[in-house]
Amino acid sequence: MSDGFEYQFPAIRGIQAQREYYVSMCPMRLLPKLFQFDEDELAPELRAQRQLNRARIPELSRYITENVDNYVFSAITVSIDADIAFAPFAGEGEANRIGILKIPMSARFIINDGQHRRAAIDQALRNHPELGDETIAVVFFLDKGLERCQQMFADLNRYAIRPSPSLSILYDYRDEAAQLAKSLVAGSDIFRDVVELEKTSLAPRSRRLFTLSAIYHATNDLLVGLPETTPEETARLAVDFWECVAAQFDEWGRVRSGDLTAGEVRTDFIHTHGVVLQALARAGRALIIKYPKTWKKKIPGLKSIDWRRANSSLWEGRALVGGQLSKANQNVVLTSNAIKSHLGLELSDDELRVENAYMRGANGSKKATA
């Protein structure tokens, strides 16, 4: 040690790629003081990690402070640019893997993975200093030099894949909307056994008609902006709406009865796809607001719409772009506009702007073709 002053961490020593590394715990109150960011003002090729996205920090901080009894953060990965010493508690056998990691105070720490967690913890501590005695796991690697640190960042993020939206919803017990979507799928005959719970897209031979993420987003669109009700009333409204909608689509029932395959329906019709479910929900919300007592009597108007994918004169440019379903918000709006107009509902100012822009583009294409 260079000057006799050092940090000491209880740690476990391990080996990866013939290099030593150490796993320890760090009190949260020390995390912002020990582990600083690489300089944001440096050019990307001179930094050891991505630039901090400060827009992410408040959300991560709220996650901690709103779930102080059950938040979960994975380990932070740190590179140490210094000579260290490890003093094992025992000299032989497996016990020599456990000991004290000694790091000079002059050492430079670079966060290879976890810089946003570190910043969120820093922000959370300002309002909840009692969290400072809690700990987070830290993995220390002994790597000197910018090139190695940059390679570590690339390697740590190379195979990081976010879970599918459907799986995130399935495993989420904090989000009330996720809870509602899951109870809707489990408790309604129209969705039971025909909803894909893990994947966000459906393979051609899948036996499922819908994805959980599509049901989740569509149900959110249905309920947003409606008068406040109890959770039970909200759940009942969602079930009533989707059961009324399902009654207008014979194909949904024929899949459940085994007369049609889900793949045939998804190939030939558009009404099981996410963009259309969201559009149906938005039109349904407008119906419920305008006709709070009689909206169910208006839903059968859906039956007279030609929902075939081949009906390009209606759906191309709305639900379809180049013959393929599009989930873009503009396409959800345009599809909802078509449904609302068919049901005799007025378009909002924002919907009219999107509709007028679409019509100008469609008329311009016709003139160019002529």
C-alpha positions in Angstrom: 0.0 0.0 0.0 1.4 3.3 -1.0 0.6 5.6 2.0 -0.8 3.3 4.7 -4.4 4.6 4.2 -6.8 2.1 2.7 -10.3 1.0 2.3 -11.1 -2.5 3.7 -13.9 -4.6 2.4 -14.9 -8.0 3.7 -14.9 -10.0 0.5 -14.9 -13.4 -1.3 -12.2 -14.1 -3.8 -13.0 -15.8 -7.1 -11.5 -16.5 -10.5 -12.9 -15.7 -14.0 -10.8 -15.9 -17.2 -7.8 -16.6 -15.1 -8.2 -13.3 -13.3 -9.0 -12.7 -9.7 -12.1 -10.8 -8.8 -13.8 -10.0 -5.4 -17.4 -9.9 -4.2 -18.3 -7.6 -1.3 -21.0 -5.5 0.2 -21.0 -1.7 0.4 -23.3 0.4 2.7 -25.5 2.6 0.5 -24.4 5.8 2.3 -20.8 5.1 1.1 -21.7 4.2 -2.5 -21.9 7.8 -3.9 -18.7 8.8 -2.1 -16.6 5.9 -3.1 -17.7 5.3 -6.7 -17.6 8.4 -8.9 -18.7 8.6 -12.5 -16.4 8.8 -15.4 -16.2 12.3 -16.7 -19.3 13.2 -18.7 -17.6 15.9 -20.7 -15.0 13.5 -22.2 -15.5 12.3 -25.7 -17.1 8.8 -25.9 -13.8 7.1 -27.0 -12.1 8.4 -23.8 -14.8 7.3 -21.3 -15.2 3.9 -19.7 -19.0 3.8 -19.9 -22.0 5.4 -21.4 -23.0 8.9 -20.5 -25.4 9.0 -17.6 -29.0 9.3 -18.7 -30.3 11.6 -16.0 -33.9 11.2 -17.1 -33.8 7.6 -15.7 -32.7 8.6 -12.2 -36.0 9.9 -10.7 -37.9 6.8 -11.8 -35.3 4.5 -10.3 -35.1 6.6 -7.1 -38.9 6.5 -6.7 -38.7 2.7 -7.1 -36.5 2.5 -4.0 -38.4 5.0 -1.9 -41.8 3.7 -2.7 -40.8 0.1 -2.0 -38.5 0.4 0.9 -39.6 -2.9 2.3 -39.2 -5.0 -0.9 -37.0 -3.3 -3.5 -34.3 -5.3 -5.3 -31.1 -4.1 -6.9 -28.5 -6.4 -8.5 -24.8 -6.0 -7.9 -22.7 -3.1 -9.1 -19.6 -4.0 -11.1 -16.5 -1.9 -10.5 -13.0 -1.8 -11.8 -10.1 -0.9 -9.5 -7.2 1.0 -11.0 -4.7 0.3 -8.3 -2.6 -2.4 -6.6 -4.6 -4.1 -3.9 -4.0 -6.7 -1.3 -6.2 -9.6 -0.1 -5.8 -11.0 3.4 -7.6 -14.3 3.7 -9.0 -15.4 7.1 -7.4 -18.8 6.7 -4.3 -20.0 4.9 -5.5 -23.3 3.4 -8.5 -24.8 1.6 -11.7 -23.1 0.6 -11.5 -20.8 3.7 -8.7 -18.8 2.0 -11.3 -17.4 -0.4 -12.9 -15.3 2.3 -11.0 -12.4 3.8 -10.4 -8.6 3.7 -9.8 -6.8 0.4 -7.5 -3.8 1.0 -7.6 -1.0 -1.5 -5.5 2.2 -1.3 -7.5 5.4 -0.9 -5.7 6.7 -3.9 -7.3 4.0 -6.1 -9.7 5.0 -8.9 -13.0 3.2 -9.1 -14.8 3.0 -12.4 -18.4 1.6 -12.5 -18.6 -0.8 -15.4 -22.2 -1.7 -14.7 -24.7 0.1 -12.4 -24.0 3.8 -12.7 -27.7 4.6 -12.9 -28.4 2.4 -9.8 -25.6 4.3 -8.0 -27.1 7.7 -9.0 -30.6 6.6 -8.0 -29.4 5.5 -4.6 -27.7 8.8 -4.1 -30.9 10.6 -4.8 -33.0 8.3 -2.6 -30.7 8.9 0.3 -31.3 12.6 0.3 -35.0 12.0 1.3 -34.5 8.7 3.1 -31.1 8.8 4.9 -32.2 5.8 6.9 -31.5 3.7 3.8 -27.8 4.5 4.2 -27.2 1.5 6.5 -28.6 -1.0 3.9 -26.1 -2.6 1.6 -25.7 -3.4 -2.1 -23.4 -6.1 -3.6 -20.3 -4.9 -5.4 -18.2 -7.0 -7.7 -14.6 -5.7 -7.9 -12.4 -6.5 -10.9 -8.7 -5.7 -11.0 -8.4 -4.0 -14.4 -6.1 -1.2 -15.2 -6.3 1.0 -18.3 -9.1 2.5 -20.3 -9.1 -0.2 -23.0 -9.8 -3.0 -20.6 -12.6 -1.0 -18.9 -14.3 -0.2 -22.1 -14.1 -3.9 -23.2 -15.7 -4.9 -19.8 -18.5 -2.5 -20.4 -19.1 -3.9 -23.9 -18.9 -7.5 -22.6 -21.3 -6.9 -19.7 -23.9 -5.3 -22.0 -23.4 -7.5 -25.0 -25.9 -10.2 -24.1 -28.1 -8.2 -21.8 -31.6 -8.8 -23.0 -34.7 -7.2 -21.4 -37.5 -9.6 -20.7 -40.5 -9.4 -23.0 -43.2 -6.9 -22.1 -45.7 -9.8 -21.6 -43.3 -11.6 -19.2 -42.6 -8.3 -17.2 -46.4 -7.8 -16.9 -46.9 -11.4 -15.8 -44.4 -11.1 -13.0 -45.3 -7.6 -11.9 -47.3 -7.4 -8.6 -46.8 -3.7 -8.0 -48.6 -2.4 -11.1 -52.4 -2.4 -10.6 -52.9 -2.4 -14.4 -50.8 -5.5 -14.7 -52.8 -7.1 -11.9 -56.0 -6.2 -13.7 -54.8 -7.6 -17.0 -53.8 -10.9 -15.4 -57.1 -11.3 -13.6 -58.9 -10.4 -16.8 -57.1 -13.2 -18.6 -57.5 -15.7 -15.8 -61.1 -14.9 -15.0 -62.8 -14.4 -18.4 -63.8 -17.2 -20.7 -63.0 -15.2 -23.8 -59.3 -14.9 -22.9 -58.6 -18.1 -21.0 -56.2 -20.4 -22.8 -55.9 -18.1 -25.9 -53.4 -15.5 -24.4 -49.7 -15.8 -24.7 -48.3 -14.9 -21.3 -44.6 -14.8 -22.1 -43.9 -13.6 -25.6 -44.7 -10.3 -27.2 -45.2 -11.7 -30.7 -46.9 -14.8 -31.8 -45.4 -17.4 -34.1 -47.5 -18.4 -37.2 -48.4 -21.8 -35.6 -49.1 -20.4 -32.1 -52.4 -21.6 -30.7 -52.8 -18.2 -29.0 -54.9 -15.3 -30.3 -53.5 -12.5 -28.2 -50.5 -11.5 -26.1 -50.7 -10.4 -22.5 -49.0 -7.2 -23.3 -51.6 -6.4 -26.0 -54.4 -7.0 -23.5 -52.6 -4.9 -20.9 -52.1 -1.9 -23.2 -55.6 -2.1 -24.6 -57.3 -2.3 -21.2 -55.2 0.7 -20.0 -56.5 2.6 -23.1 -60.0 1.6 -22.2 -59.9 2.8 -18.6 -57.7 5.9 -18.7 -59.7 9.1 -18.2 -62.9 7.3 -17.1 -64.5 8.5 -13.8 -62.9 7.0 -10.7 -64.5 3.8 -9.5 -63.6 1.1 -7.0 -61.1 -1.6 -8.2 -63.9 -4.1 -8.3 -66.1 -1.8 -10.5 -63.1 -1.1 -12.8 -62.4 -4.8 -13.2 -66.1 -5.5 -13.9 -66.2 -2.8 -16.5 -63.1 -4.2 -18.3 -64.6 -7.7 -18.3 -68.0 -6.5 -19.6 -66.4 -4.5 -22.4 -64.2 -7.3 -23.7 -67.0 -9.8 -23.4 -69.3 -7.5 -25.5 -66.5 -7.0 -28.0 -65.8 -10.7 -28.2 -69.5 -11.4 -29.0 -69.1 -9.4 -32.2 -66.2 -11.6 -33.6 -67.3 -15.1 -34.4 -63.8 -16.1 -35.2 -62.7 -15.6 -31.5 -65.3 -18.1 -30.4 -64.5 -20.6 -33.2 -60.9 -20.7 -32.1 -62.0 -21.5 -28.5 -64.3 -24.2 -29.8 -61.6 -25.7 -32.1 -63.4 -24.9 -35.4 -60.6 -22.5 -36.5 -56.9 -22.3 -35.7 -55.6 -19.1 -34.1 -53.0 -18.8 -36.9 -55.8 -18.8 -39.6 -57.6 -16.0 -37.7 -54.5 -13.9 -37.2 -53.5 -14.3 -40.9 -56.9 -13.5 -42.4 -58.2 -10.9 -39.9 -56.8 -7.9 -38.0 -59.1 -7.8 -35.0 -56.8 -9.9 -32.7 -53.7 -7.8 -33.2 -52.4 -5.3 -30.6 -53.0 -2.2 -32.7 -56.6 -3.1 -33.3 -57.2 -4.1 -29.6 -55.9 -0.7 -28.6 -58.1 1.0 -31.2 -61.2 -0.9 -30.0 -60.4 0.1 -26.5 -60.1 3.8 -27.4 -63.4 3.7 -29.3 -64.9 1.8 -26.3 -63.8 4.5 -23.9 -65.5 7.1 -26.1 -68.7 5.1 -26.1 -68.7 4.6 -22.4 -68.2 8.4 -21.8 -70.9 9.4 -24.3 -73.4 6.6 -23.4 -72.6 5.5 -19.8 -75.8 3.6 -19.5 -76.4 2.3 -23.0 -72.9 1.8 -24.5 -73.4 -2.0 -24.7 -76.2 -1.4 -27.2 -73.7 0.4 -29.5 -71.0 -2.3 -29.5 -72.8 -4.6 -32.0 -72.0 -2.0 -34.7 -68.5 -3.6 -34.8 -69.9 -6.6 -36.4 -70.7 -4.8 -39.7 -67.0 -3.7 -40.2 -65.0 -5.7 -42.7 -62.1 -6.8 -40.5 -60.3 -8.9 -43.2 -56.7 -8.0 -43.7 -57.5 -8.1 -47.4 -59.7 -5.0 -47.0 -56.8 -2.7 -47.8 -59.0 0.1 -48.9 -59.9 0.7 -45.3 -57.0 -0.6 -43.3 -53.9 0.2 -45.4 -52.3 3.2 -43.9 -54.3 2.8 -40.7 -53.7 -0.6 -39.1 -51.6 -1.8 -42.0 -48.4 -0.3 -43.4 -47.3 -2.1 -46.6 -49.6 -4.9 -45.7 -48.1 -5.4 -42.3 -49.7 -4.6 -38.9 -48.1 -1.5 -37.3 -48.2 -0.7 -33.6 -47.1 2.9 -34.0 -49.3 5.3 -32.1 -50.4 7.1 -35.3 -51.7 3.8 -36.6 -53.6 3.1 -33.4 -55.2 6.6 -33.7 -56.1 6.1 -37.4 -57.6 2.7 -36.7 -59.5 4.0 -33.8 -60.8 6.9 -36.0 -62.2 4.4 -38.5 -64.0 2.5 -35.7 -65.3 5.6 -34.0 -66.6 7.0 -37.3 -68.4 3.7 -38.0 -70.0 3.8 -34.6 -71.1 7.5 -35.1 -68.7 8.9 -32.6 -67.0 12.3 -33.0 -63.3 12.6 -33.2 -61.3 14.7 -30.8 -59.2 17.6 -32.0 -56.0 15.6 -31.9 -57.7 12.7 -33.7 -58.9 15.1 -36.4 -55.5 16.4 -37.0 -54.1 12.9 -37.5 -57.1 12.0 -39.7 -56.8 15.1 -41.9 -53.0 14.5 -42.3 -53.8 10.9 -43.3 -56.5 12.0 -45.8 -54.2 14.6 -47.4 -51.5 12.0 -47.9 -54.0 9.5 -49.3 -55.5 12.0 -51.7 -52.0 13.0 -52.8 -51.1 9.4 -53.5 -54.2 9.0 -55.6 -53.5 12.1 -57.7 -49.9 11.0 -58.2 -51.1 7.6 -59.4 -53.6 9.1 -61.8 
